[in-house]
């Protein structure tokens, strides 16, 4: 009776890290999207500048 059941150990070993990973993913999703848009905008500007220089 002194040991933890298997499902609680599984939850402690897998559930908590998964919950933290999902939390961080949702928290940083907006920032990742914004940076992706900024990179695409920079790419467009560089292509336009290169076309003007030719």
C-alpha distances in whole Angstrom, upper triangle without the diagonal:
4,6,8,9,12,14,14,14,17,19,18,20,23,23,24,27,28,28,30,32,33,34,36,38,39,40,42,44,47,47,47,49,52,52,53,56,57,57,59,61,62,63,65,67,67,69,71,72,73,75,77,78,79
4,7,9,12,15,13,13,17,18,17,19,22,22,22,25,27,27,28,31,32,32,35,37,38,38,41,42,45,46,46,48,50,51,51,54,56,56,57,60,61,61,64,65,66,67,70,71,71,73,75,76,77
4,6,9,12,10,10,13,15,14,15,18,19,20,22,24,24,26,28,29,30,32,34,35,36,38,39,43,43,43,45,48,48,48,51,53,53,54,57,58,58,61,62,63,64,67,68,68,70,72,73,74
4,6,8,7,7,10,11,11,12,15,15,16,19,20,21,22,25,26,27,29,30,31,32,35,36,39,40,40,42,44,45,45,48,49,49,51,54,54,55,57,59,60,61,63,65,65,67,69,70,71
4,6,6,7,9,10,11,13,14,15,16,19,20,20,23,25,25,26,29,30,31,32,35,36,39,40,39,41,44,44,45,48,49,49,51,53,54,55,57,59,59,60,63,64,65,67,69,70,71
4,6,5,6,9,10,11,12,13,15,17,18,19,21,22,23,25,27,28,29,31,33,34,37,38,37,39,42,42,42,45,47,47,48,51,52,52,54,57,57,58,60,62,62,64,66,67,68
4,5,5,6,9,10,10,10,13,15,15,16,19,20,21,22,25,25,26,28,30,31,34,35,35,37,39,40,40,43,45,44,46,48,50,50,52,54,55,55,58,60,60,62,64,65,66
4,5,5,6,9,10,9,11,14,15,15,17,19,20,21,23,25,26,27,29,30,33,34,34,36,39,39,39,42,44,44,45,48,49,49,52,54,54,55,58,59,60,62,64,65,66
4,5,5,6,8,9,11,13,14,15,17,18,20,21,23,24,26,27,29,30,33,34,33,36,38,38,39,42,43,43,45,47,48,48,51,53,53,54,57,58,59,61,63,63,65
4,5,5,6,7,10,11,12,13,15,16,17,19,21,22,24,25,27,28,31,32,31,33,36,36,36,39,41,41,42,45,46,46,48,50,51,52,54,56,56,58,60,61,62
4,6,5,5,7,9,10,10,13,14,15,16,19,20,21,22,25,25,29,30,29,31,34,34,35,37,39,39,40,43,44,44,47,49,49,50,53,54,55,57,59,60,61
4,6,6,6,8,10,11,12,14,15,16,18,20,21,22,24,26,29,29,29,31,34,34,35,37,39,39,41,43,44,44,47,49,49,50,53,54,55,57,59,59,61
4,6,7,7,9,11,12,13,15,17,18,19,21,22,24,25,29,29,28,31,33,33,33,36,38,37,39,42,42,43,45,47,47,49,51,52,53,55,57,58,59
4,6,6,6,9,10,11,12,14,16,17,19,20,21,22,26,27,26,28,31,31,31,34,35,35,36,39,40,40,43,45,45,46,49,50,50,52,55,55,56
4,6,5,6,9,10,11,12,14,15,17,18,20,21,24,25,25,27,29,30,30,33,34,35,36,39,40,40,42,44,45,46,48,50,50,52,54,55,57
4,5,5,6,9,10,11,12,14,16,16,18,20,23,24,23,26,28,28,29,32,33,34,35,38,38,39,42,43,44,45,48,49,50,52,53,54,56
4,5,5,6,9,10,11,12,14,15,17,18,21,22,21,24,26,26,27,30,31,31,33,35,36,36,39,41,41,42,45,46,46,49,51,51,53
4,5,5,6,9,10,10,12,14,15,16,20,21,20,22,25,25,25,28,29,29,31,34,34,35,37,39,40,41,43,45,45,47,49,50,51
4,5,5,6,9,10,11,12,14,15,18,20,19,21,24,24,25,28,29,30,31,33,35,35,37,39,40,41,43,45,46,48,50,51,52
4,5,5,6,9,10,10,12,14,17,18,18,20,22,22,23,26,27,28,30,32,33,34,36,37,38,40,42,43,44,46,48,49,50
4,5,5,6,9,10,11,12,15,16,15,18,20,20,21,23,25,25,27,29,30,31,33,35,35,37,39,40,41,43,45,46,47
4,5,5,6,8,10,10,14,15,14,16,19,20,20,22,24,25,26,28,30,30,32,34,35,36,38,40,41,43,44,46,47
4,5,5,6,9,10,13,14,14,16,18,19,20,22,24,25,26,28,30,31,33,34,35,37,39,40,41,43,45,46,48
4,5,5,6,8,11,11,12,14,16,16,18,20,21,22,24,26,27,28,30,32,32,34,36,37,38,40,42,43,45
4,5,5,6,9,10,10,12,14,15,15,18,19,20,21,24,25,26,28,29,30,32,34,35,36,38,40,41,42
4,6,5,8,10,10,11,14,15,16,18,19,21,22,24,25,26,28,30,31,32,34,36,37,38,40,42,43
4,6,7,8,10,11,13,14,16,17,19,20,22,23,25,26,28,29,31,32,34,35,37,38,40,41,43
4,6,5,6,9,10,11,12,14,15,17,19,20,21,23,25,26,27,29,30,32,33,35,36,38,39
4,5,5,6,9,10,11,12,14,15,17,18,20,21,23,25,26,27,29,30,32,33,35,36,38
4,5,5,6,9,10,11,12,14,15,17,18,20,21,23,24,26,27,29,30,32,33,35,37
4,5,5,6,9,10,11,12,14,15,16,18,20,21,23,24,26,27,29,30,32,33,35
4,5,5,6,9,10,11,12,14,15,17,19,20,21,23,25,26,27,29,30,32,33
4,5,5,6,9,10,11,12,14,15,17,19,20,21,23,24,26,27,29,31,32
4,5,5,6,9,10,11,12,14,15,17,18,20,21,23,24,26,27,29,31
4,5,5,6,9,10,10,12,14,15,16,18,20,21,22,24,26,27,29
4,5,5,6,9,10,11,12,14,15,17,19,20,21,23,25,26,28
4,5,5,6,9,10,11,12,14,15,17,18,20,21,23,24,26
4,5,5,6,9,10,11,12,14,15,16,18,20,21,23,25
4,5,5,6,9,10,11,12,14,15,16,18,20,21,23
4,5,5,6,9,10,11,12,14,15,17,19,20,22
4,5,5,6,9,10,11,12,14,15,17,18,20
4,5,5,6,9,10,10,12,14,15,16,19
4,5,5,6,9,10,11,12,14,15,17
4,5,5,6,9,10,11,12,14,16
4,5,5,6,9,10,11,12,15
4,5,5,6,9,10,11,13
4,5,5,6,9,10,11
4,5,5,6,9,10
4,5,5,6,9
4,5,5,6
4,5,5
4,6
4
